[in-house]
Amino acid sequence: MQILAEYSSRIILDRTSITLKLPELEYLLLNLTTLTNKLARYKLVEADVSIYVHSAAVATAFVPPIESVFQYVQYDALCEEINSDL
């Protein structure tokens, strides 16, 4: 990574390069941090979601999740998606 000016940097990989300004780098960092946090949350509840998918696959209507299940997963949308693919 090269610093071109006080507020921009150039990233070079092989023969391809990209120049980013400070606000663009901050935006990317914020998004990467957000995505990292979301992925970590989903990995924590992977087993619970797997169990839910198995129970929702045989149901004909929305199956409410158990109380201890992760609150950030949109189970109603997940149930719709599972039942629409079957």
Secondary structure as GFF3:
##gff-version 3
##sequence-region A 1 86
A	DSSP	beta_strand	2	5	.	.	.	ID=ss1
A	DSSP	beta_strand	8	13	.	.	.	ID=ss2
A	DSSP	beta_strand	16	21	.	.	.	ID=ss3
A	DSSP	alpha_helix	22	44	.	.	.	ID=ss4
A	DSSP	alpha_helix	46	57	.	.	.	ID=ss5
A	DSSP	alpha_helix	75	85	.	.	.	ID=ss6
###
